[in-house]
Every structure is written in C-alpha cells, then in structure tokens.
C-alpha cells in the first residue's frame, strides 16, 4: 500500500439545488456523509465553515462528465462552482472525476430499501461520499492526489 497524505478531506457533490458534503477521517481511509447544503449565495460560506471546523486538508469537488469524458452543462456548473470556492478559500480545491457517483448513490440507497423520494435529502451526501472514497482510493493506490488542483482565485482550464 502506498503512503497517503494525512488529513481530513471534504468531498463536494455540486447539484443545481443542493450540494452534498462528505468528509474523510484524518488517515484518509473512509469517507462519511456530513450534510446537504442548499444551493444559494451562502453555500460557499457554509463550505468554508465546514473546512475550518474539520481543519480540512483540501476540498475535492466532483466533476461530472459524461461516460465518454466529455463536458456537459453540469460539468461547466461544477467547474464554475469549484473556481468560486477556490477564489474564496484558503483550503486547496481539487476537481475530481465523479462519473456515475450520483447513479451509484441512488443504487446504494435503493439497495438499502430507500425510495428515490425518501432519499432526496441524503442522496447528495451519499454521492459526495462515493466521489470522495474514489479519490481516497486513487491516492492510496497511486501515491498521488486525485484530480487536478485549482490555483486559488483562478478559473480552471
């Protein structure tokens, strides 16, 4: 097993109406749900509060491309959100591939016996857990952080 940087990471699943947040443990072994933040002009402020509360090493923001890896309108929205977060945050922000994280989240919730309607309030958190766990696993197996770092205050490429 490759060494992994120690520290809590926050996974962020960006949606049009809600933003799901998950966190890792300090040893970066396991991702767990934190909360669902309504998407509004105070969303980034709440994420900054969570980063301070957990003393986060970094944010990992999911980048939802289509199955072939091409951008979609959701991809553009996630990039814009991540850029705004990077501009406002002293905590580093990375964009990570999150293809199928929401699909995986719905599947896991269905397997647990929850209907899609009953799962609406937590599916964003579960999607954040899925994308964060994938990023942790990538770093553990490769020794390199997952995704692409965004420079503070700059638009992603």
N, C-alpha and C positions, 0 to 999 in steps of 0.2 A: 504494500500500500504506500502511495506517495504521500509525503507530508502536505498538510493543508494549513493555510494561514489560520491562526486562531482569531476568533472574534465573531460577534453576532452580525449576521446579515439580515436585511429586510427585503423580502420578495414583494413586488408590487405588480398586481394584475390590473391594468388600466381598462376600464369599460366606459361606455358613454354615460351611464347613470351612476355607477358605483366603482370604487377602487378597492380591490381586495388586498389585504396586507397579511403577510406571514413573516415569521422570524425563525432563525436557526438558533440552536444552542451555542454557547461560546466555543465548543470544539468543532462546530460546523458538521455535525453528524446527522442531525434531524431537523426537519422543517415542521413548524406547528402554526396553526392559524392564530391571528392576532385580532383583527377586526375588519369590518367593511366600512369604508368611509364614503359618504355620499359625494358625488362629483359636483363640486361647486367652486366658488372662488376662494374657499378656505381649505380645500383639500391638501394643497402643498404645505400649508401651515401645520395641519394635523400630522402629516408625514414627518415634518421637521421635529415636531414634539415627540413623536414615537422614536425617531432616531436618537434624540437626546435622552429619552427615558431608558432606552435599551443600550445606550452607548454603542450604536451601530458602527461597524467597520465600513459598510457600504450598503447602498441600495442596489438591488437587481431588478430592473424594470423589464417586464416581458415584452418582447417584440413579436406581435402576431402576424407572421407572413402566411401566405397560402402554402399548400403542400409542396409546390414546386420551388418555394423560397421567394416568390415574387411579392412585392408590396401590395397592400390593399388599403382602402380608406382607414381601417383600424390601425394599420402599420404607421401611417402618417400621423394619426392621432397619438399613438403611443410615443413616437419619436418627439413630437412637439411637447407632450407632457414631460417626458424624460429631460428634454432640453430646459424646460422651465424649472424643473426640480433641480437640475444641476446648477442652474444660474442662481438659485436661491439657497442652495445647501452647502454647508462646509463638509458634509459627508459625501464621499465619492459616489458617482452614479455609473452603473454599467447597464448596457442593453443586452439582454439575453434572448435567444431564440425560444419561443414558447409555443411552437406549433402544437396544436391539439391539447393544450393544458386545460382549457375550459371543457372540451369534449371529455377528457379524462376525468375531470372533476364531476361532471354530470353522471358519467358512468359509475364512478365510485359511490356517489350518493344514491344512485338507483340500486346498486348492489347492496347498500346498507338499508334499503327499504324506504327511502325518502322519495316522494314525488318531486317533479321539477318545480311545481308551485310551492311546495313546502320547503324546498331547498333554495329558493331565490335569495334569501338573506345571507346564506353562507357559501353559495357556490363560488363567489368571487374570492373568498378567503381560501377555499379549497384549491381553486385554480392558482392562487399565489403560492400555496404550499407545493403544488405539483411543479411549477416553474422553478421555485427556489430549491427544491430537492434535486431536480435535474441539474441545476447549476452547481450545487454542492458535489454531486456525484462526478460531474465533469472535472471539477477542480481536483477532487481526490484522485481520480484516475490519471489525469494528465500532469498534475502539479502546477497548472496554470489557471488563473481565474477565468471563469466562463465569460463569454460575451466580449463586448467592446466598451472600453472606458470612454465616458464623455468628459471632455475638458470643462471645467466649471465656466459657466456663462457663455458657452458657445453652442451653436446648433450642431447636431450630429451630422456626419457626412452621409 
